[in-house]
């Protein structure tokens, strides 16, 4: 998952979910969807994850885009799909990649030390040789208000600011107005580098970079005791590179009504990416395998995508949708898109993209049919007594290009770098006060740290919803299956909470 995200909030109705009957309890027998969900085993998903872990281990500890680790991950997916009877396609795309030239912060006095920093996206480069200056800090360490620099002589200094509350762009702008010639933002959580973005180019004219919490706190302590002189040397350039997505679809199903599932296959360079996003990739792979084995004569085509270069900025999915948008009618063939990016987080939550905006207003127009897609997922959880929460539909993952182009979408997520709340612990267990995935974007994102319980819950939900939509998308776009059964009470029977379906004709972090 790319490193930009907003908060997660609780769904008020979850307190009553434990009292709901499962489909078996309600009807005395299991539905086809439930039987299919049992067929898609967590053990097999873990087997795919073990294969991805081995690939990372053999290739420098990661499966990042443009590496042999990514190539071998794609080959594994392709072999598995072909063995199950699919034809696979590599969908090539090119994109501009930022290449780091220099990324250092050096303390010159009173001590001598070197720190690793990260140049923020859309930041100007430092001049050749870097910027050497004394540090300064706002009166409020967060630096979110212009008044935080009142009484501070920041002219010609490098501003040292804590992450939190407002965007990096706001912090940098306030510092530049106060006279700073560079900005370093240190993290507000331990053991993680700040990988940030200013959100747009040309907002400031000074270099802005991120720093780890412990390093920033050490410099802040030294600054409180007296002058600290540093050199900030950060620069990068852009080059055009090529990667690919892996695409496959069922042989069965009508071509004019496609249900699409996607998960990004690449990891960050810092680690093997087994939760992010081996879990999503492995789960939809096993769903594809078992759907082929079932020989079900489902009504709709099911298309699967393993996206490339998501961690570089949603590059693969964006290129794919942009290409379809140039071909008349191609996007209209997609009934809905379901995104699965991180479904085994160690300190997990069970969350659904808030397509109906019942908790989080979306920053873009959410296409009609998205709320009904969300319902397919939430009604499965409701019927099985599984608590769930909303997560913001904020463009952080590969559904973004779909919703920007009018394709309905939703999906599932077990959490990344947000801190778990007491309320979430009451629903899901785990530990409050630490992030949902303490290994996010790090070398610790290994198979050993995947939460099996979360993975099992999400695997069943993904399997059941896929099978249901393979038969019937009438609640989303009015296209009915041939007498399809429905797995849980209310799904597919009438308009539901979002009205008559016949009326239905979003990387680097910014704060």
N, C-alpha and C positions, 0 to 999 in steps of 0.2 A: 504494500500500500504506500502510495506517495505520502509525504510527510506534511500534509495540510489537512486540518480537521477542526471542527467545532465541538461543543459539548454534547453529552448524552443526557437525556432526562428520562424519568420514569413515566410509564404509561399508567394512568390512574386506575385502570381496570384490573391490573394484575393481581390485586389482592384476592379476587374471587376465582381465579383460574383453577386453583387446586380442587375446587368442588365440581369442576366440569367432568362429565363422563367422557371416556375415550370412545372411538368409534365402535370398538368391540363391545364395551359395556352398554352403549346406547342401543345397538342394533342386534347384539348377540352373535355377530359374525364379523370377520374382517373384510375390509373393502379391497378391491384390486390395488388401490394406491398403497394401502397399508401393507399388503403382501409384497408389493414391489419394494417398499421401503425396507422390509426385513431382508429382502434379497440383496440389497446393497449394504454389504457388511463393513463395519468399521475396521475389522481385521484386514480386509483387502485394501482399504484406503491407507492404512498404516503400512502395508506392504509397498504401495507406491511411494509413500513418504520415505521409507527406508532406501528405496532405489535412488530417490533424489538426494538424500543425505550422502550416499556413497559417491554419487556423481560430484557433489560439492567437495567431498574429501579428496577426490582424485584430481581436483582442478583448482587448487589454491584456496579452498575453503569457501567458494561462492559459486553462484550460477547466474551472474550478472549478464546483462545484455552485452553482446559483442565478444563474449568469452567462449572458450571451449566448454565450460560448464553449462552455459545456456544451450549451445549446440547439442550437447549430449542429453540434456533434459528434453529437448524437442525430439530427438531421436527415440528416446524412451517412450514418450507419449505416442509418437507415430507407430512404433512397433506394436505397442499395446492395442492401439486402435485397429491396425490392420489385421492383427490376429483375431480381433472380434468381428471382422468383416467390413470395416469402414474403408472408404477411400479418403485419404488425407491430402490436404493442400497446404503448401507454404505460401503465405500471402506476404510478399516483400514490401518494404517501405523504407524510405530514407528520412533522416531527421538531422537537425543541427545539434551537435553535442558540445557542451562546454568542456574545455580541456584546461585543467589547472596548470599554471606555470609556476606560481609561487603562492605559498599559503603559510605564512609564519608570523608569529608575534614574539619579539625578543625583548626581554627586560635588560636594559643596559645598566641601570643604577636604581636603588642602592645595591641590589644584588644582580647577579647575572643568571639568567634562566631563559629557556626557550619553550614556547607553548605552541600547540597545534591549534590552528583556527580554520574556519571555513568561510570563504568569500560568499556572501549572500547573492542569490539570484537577482539580477538587474542592478547590482552594485557596480559603480565605476571601479576600474583598476586603480591601484596605488601607482604613483609615478615610479619610474625606474629606480631601483634601490630602496623603495619603500618610503614611508613617512616616519620621521623621527621626531618625537615630541614628548612632553610630560603628559601624564594621565590627568584627567579631571573626572569628577562624578557629580551628578545632580544631587540636590538636597534630599529628594526622594529617589532611592536607588532605581526605581522603575522608569523614571524620566518620561512619563506620559503627558505631562503638562509643560507648557512653555515656562510657567512660573517656577518649575522645579530647578531651573537654572538661575533664578534670581539670587544675586549675591555671590555667584560663582564666576570666577574669571576663567572662562573656557576658551578664550581666543587663542588659536594656535595649538590647542591641545588635542589629545585623542580621548574621546569620551568613553568611560567604562560604565555600562548600564546593565541592570538586571533584566532578564526576560520576565514577562508577565503583564497581564491586564490589557495592554494595548498592542497594536501592531508594531513590527520592527520599523516600518516606514514612518510611523508617528515618532518613535524614539529617535530615529536618525534625523528626521526633519527638525525636531526641536533642538537637537544637539548642534546641527549645522547653523541654525539661526543664532544660536548662542555663541558661535565662533569656532566650533570644533573643526578639525581638519581630518578627522577619522573617527570611526565608531567601532567599539567592540562590545557585543552583547553576550553576557554569560548566562548559562542555563539556570533555571530555577528547580531542576530535578537533577539528582546525582547520576554520574556514570553515563552521560550521553552528550554528544556533541550537538550544538545548535546548527541545524541544517535549515537555513532560513531563506525567505524571499522578501523583497520589498514590494512585490505585487505588480509592479509596472516599471518600465525604464524611465530614466530622467527625472526621478523624484528628488534626488540629491546629487551633488557633484563630488562627494567625498566617499572614500572606500568604507564599506560596512561589512563586518565579519562576525562570526559566532565563535563562542568559546565554551569550554566545559565549566560546570558549576564550581568545582574545587579550584580550578585555575583562576577563575574570576574572583572568587572569594579571597584567595591568597593575595591577588593584586589589590583588591579593595582594602584588605587589612594593612598592606604596606602603604597604600596611599593615605590611609587615616593617620599613619605615623609620620608622614613627610612626603616629599616629592619623589615621584617614580617616573623614570624616563624609559620609554620603550620605542621600538621600531616596528611598525605594522607594514608588512610586505605581502600584499595579496594581489594576484593578477591572473587572468585567464584569457583564452581565445576560443573561437568557435570553429569547428570543422564538421563537414557533412559526412555521415556514416550511414550504413545500411544494416537492417535487421529484418525480422520476419515474424509473423504470427503463424500458428498452426490452426487450421480450420477443418472440421469434419461435420457431416450431418447424416442423419438416418436415411436409409433407402426408402423406408416406409413413410407415408404422410403426404398431404397435399402441398404442392410447391408454392401456392399462393397464401399460405398461412403458416409462418415459421415461428416456432418458439426458440429463443436463443439463450444459451447459457454461456457465461464467460468468466475467466479467472486469469490473472496474469501469471506467467510462467517464470519470469525473471526475478532474481533476488537483487538486493543491494550488493555493492562490492565488499561491504564490511562483514558479510556472513552468508551462511548457506540458505537462508530464507525458507526454512521449513514451515513455520507458521505463516510467514509473509513471503510468498503466498503459495508455498507447497501445498498447504491444506486445501485451499480452494481448487487448485489445479488437480490434485489427487482425487478429490471428491467428485468433481464433474467427470473425471476420467473413468472412475468406477461406475458412475451413473450411466455413462455412455456404453461401457462394456455390458452391464447388466440389462440395459434396454435392448441391446442387440440380441442378447441371449434369450430374452423373454419371448421373442418372435411376436410381440403384440402388434396387431394391425391397427395402430393408433391413427387418428384422423389427421394430425398435423405433423409436418416435418419438424424435427428437433435438431438444431444446429449448435455445435460446441466450438468455442474459441479459446485458445490459450494465447494470451496477448504477450507480445514482446515489448521491451523497453517501457513498461509502465513506470518503473522507478526513475526513468529519465524524464518523466512528465507526461504520462498517458499517451505515449507516442504511437504505439501499435494500434490501439483501439481507435484513436482519433483518425489515423490515416485510413483505417478500414472504413469507418463511417463516412469520412469525407469522399472516399472513392465511390461508395454506394450512392451517395447523394448526387453524383454526376450521372447516374444511370437511371433513367425514368422508371419509377415504380418499384425499384429494388428495396428502398426503405419501407415502402408501404406493405411489402410482403412480410415484414417482421411484426408479428402480433404483439410481442413483448420481449424485453431483454431482462435477464436476471443475473446480477453480479454477485460473485462470491470471492471476497478478498479478505482473508484471515478468518478462519472458522475453528481455530483450536488454541486460542490465546490462554496462557497459563493461569491468569487471574481473571477469568472470562466473565463477560456478560453475554446474554442472548439478545441480540438486537436486530431490528428490521429497519431498513431505510424508510424514512418517514415521508413516503410519497404523498400521503394525504395531508401533510403539513399540520397534523393535529398537535404536534409538540414544537416543531421547528419550522419557521417560515423558510422556504428555499430561496436561494439567491437568483434563481432563474424560473421561468415559467415551466411548471411540471406538466408533461403531456397528459391528456385524457387517457384513461386506462391504467395509469401508474398506480393510482390509489387502489384499483381493483386487483392489480398484481400484488400489491402489498397485502391485500386481504387473503389471497391464496396462502401466503406464508403465515400470517397471524392466526387465521382460522385453524390451521393445522396445530399450531401451538396451543390455542385455546382448547381444541378438542382433546388434546392429550394432557391438559393440565400443566403445561409448561409455561412459567412466567417469561415475559419478554419486555423489552423496552424499545422505545424509538431511538434511532440514531439519525443525525442530521443528513439530509439529502443535499450535501454541500459541494459536490463536484470533486471529491478527493480521489475517486477511483474510476474505473473504466466505464461506468454507466454514463459519465458526463457527456461524451460526444453523442450518445443516443438521445438523451433528453433534450440536448440543444437542437437536435434535428427532428424532434417531434415523435420519437419512438417511446412508447410506454416502458417504464422500467421500475425495478425495485431490487431487493437482494438482502443478504444476511451478513452479519459482522459480529465478531466476538471481542472487539476492542483492541486498541493499539497503545497510544501514549497518553491517554487521559487517565487521571487518578481515580481509582475505585472509591465509591462513596459508601457510607454506612447503609444507605438505602439499598444499594446494589448488593452489598454483602447479605442483607436480609433476604434477598430474592435468590441469589445464586451461590452464596458462600464465598470463600476466598478471603482476601485481606484488604481492608480499607487503608487508604493512605499511600498505596503504591499503585503503579500503573497497571492497566489491564494486561500488558505484555512488557515486563521489565527487560526482555531481551530484544525488543523492537529495534530493527535496523542495526543489529550488532552480531558479533561472532557467536553469541549465546543462543541465537535463534536456531536451535537444533532439534532433532527428533526427540531427544530426551526431555525437552521442555514443552512439548505439545501436550495440551490437556485432553486426555482421552474422553472424559465425560463431555466436554464441550463439543469435541469432534463428533462423538456419537449422536448427540442431539441434533447437530446441524446436518450431519449426513442423512439422517432419516427425513428431516424437513426438506432438504434439497431433492432427495429421491421422490418423496411423495408428491411434492408440488410439480416436479417435472412430469411425472406420470399423468397427473391430473390434467396439466395443460397440454400434454401431447394428445389428449383426447378432446379437450373442450376449452376454448378460449372465449366462450360466449359472454361471460361477465366483463371481459376486457374489450372485445371488439365486435361482439354479436355473432361470431362464427361458432356454431354448435357442432359438437361431435355426433356421430351416429349412435344415439342412444347410450351415450357414455354414462357410467355410474359416477357417483360423487363421493369422495372419501369422508367428508365430515358434514355435520348438520348445517344446512343453509348455503353451502358453497355451490354456486351454479344454479340455484333454484330461485329465480326472481331477481329483483334489482339489488337487494342487499343494502348496506348502509350508504352506498355512494350513488344510489339512484338507478335509473333504468339504463342497462348497458346499451340498449339500442340508441340512446342519445349520445353515445360517445363516438362519433364519426372520425451534468454536471462532472503534490510533490514537495515541493519544498514548502515549509510551513511559514505562514505570514505573521505569526505572533508568538 
